[in-house]
Amino acid sequence: MSPDLPDLPGAADHLELCLRLAEEALGDGDGAFGSVLVDASGAVLRSGRNREVSGSDPTAHPELELAQWAAAHVPEEERAGCVVYTSGEHCPMCAAGHAWVGLGSIVYAASSAQLSQWRAGWGLPASPVAALPITDVAPGVSVHGPVSPYDDRVRELHRRGLDGS
């Protein structure tokens, strides 16, 4: 078990699922991002993956999808007990959606700062949106990440996306 892994029910399994979803997204030509919404007991309520390319919608991020689903399907009084696990730290759009819906903690494998650094090192352009930490956008949300060695695995997925492998 990773020393960076939070002591939450099923945390390792949930991050593994996020990475499988990110790999699935990559296989469909989308960015390598996957996320899982779990309840307070650690039971998976919903999962999602990036669909920016395959869905022809640059806002089709799994973190936002999960927040929207939770708003419609999870009672308001239960949302703060939910945890979102994700392969990459929420962008500002997704962090805002998470906070507005009132979801609980976020556990991310790799940070936005890491992704920005990797992209720059690979000679890729910067994101059109500032890579702000979740807590800058949603200061009341508890976050945990990056989580080693999952962050290294996320880096490899994004690197693979460069050459289509």
N, C-alpha and C positions, 0 to 999 in steps of 0.2 A: 504494500500500500504506500502511496505517495505521502511524504510528510506534509505536503502542501494541501492535501485533500481535506476538505472540511468534514467535521464529524456530524454528518447528516445521513439519514436512512437512504441507503442505495446510491450514495454519491458517485462511487466509481462506476457502477453500472450505468448511471444516467449520463456521465461524461462519455462513456464508451458509445452509448446510443447517439449522442450528439455527433461524435466523430463518424459513425456509420452514416448518419443522415447527411453530414457534410460531404462524405465521399459519394453518396448517391447524387447529391446536387452537382458535384463536379462531373460525374458521369453523364449528366444531362446538359452539360455546358454552362451550368450556373456557377457562381462563386461558391467556394467550399465553406458553407455555414449550415449548421444544424442546431436545433434547440428542442428542449423538452420542458414541459410544464408538469410539475408534480404537486400533489397535495401535502398537507402537513405530516402525513404518515409515510410519505415517500412513494405513494402510488402514482403512476404515470396517468395524467389526465388527457394529455394531447402532446403530439410531437409535430415538428415542422422543419422544413428545410428551405434554403434559398431558392427562389423561382424568378429571379430578376430577368434572366434571358428566356427561359422556357415559358414563362408566363407573360412575357413582353411588358413587364412592369418593374421599373427600377426601384420601387418601394416595396416589392414583395419579399421582405425580410422575414425570417421565421419568428424572430422575437416580437415583431409587431403583430404578426398573425396570431401568435399565442395570446398576446394582450387583448386583441379584439375578440378572440374566442372566449377568453375568460370573462370579459365584460358581458357577454351574452349567455354564458353557461355556468359560471361559478358564482354562488351567492356572494354578495358584497362583503358580508361578515366573515367569509372564509378565505377571501383573496390574500389577505396579509399573511396567512399561514402557508401559502403556496411558495414554491421555489422554482425559479427558471434556471435551468442548466443550459449552457450554450458553448459552442466551439469558440466563438469570438465575442469579445466584449461588445455590448450594445452600442450602436451608433447613437448620436443625439436624438434622432427621430424615434428609435426604438426605446431608448431610455425614457423619453417623455411619455410615450404610450404606456409603458410599464408603470410609471409613477401615477399617471392620470387614472389608470384602472385600479390602482391600489394593491398591486401584487407585492409579495414579500421579497425575500432575498434573491440575489442573482449570483450564480457561480459560473465563472467563465474560464475556459482552458487557456486562451491566449488574449492578451490585452490589445486595445486599439493602438497603443504606442508600439508594441511589438510588430503588429501588422504594418504600420506605417514605416517602421525601420526596415522590415524585410522588403517591402515594395520599393523603397528608395534604393536599397542595396541591389535589387534586381533591375534597376533602371526604369521602373514604372512610374507613371505620373501619380501625383498625390490624389487622394480622394477629393471629390468636389465638396465634401462636408468636413469640417474640422474634426479631428480625432480627439474629442474631449472625453475625459474619464466620465463614467456614469454618474459619479457623485457630484460632478460639476453641473450636470443637467438635472439630476434628481437627487438632491442632497440627503433626503430622508431614506433612501434605499440602501440596505445593507448589501455589500458586495464582497465576494471572495474570488481572488484570481490575481494573476495567472496561476495555473496549477501545473506544476512540473510532474511528470514528463509529458503531459497532454499537450502543452504548448509546443513542444518540439514536433509532435505528431501533426498538429495543426499547421505548423510552418511547412512541413513536408507536403501536406495536401495542397497548400497554396502554391508551393514551388511546382508541383506536378501540374497544376492548372496552367502554368506558363507554357509548357511544351505539349500539353494535351495528353500526357501519359497517365 
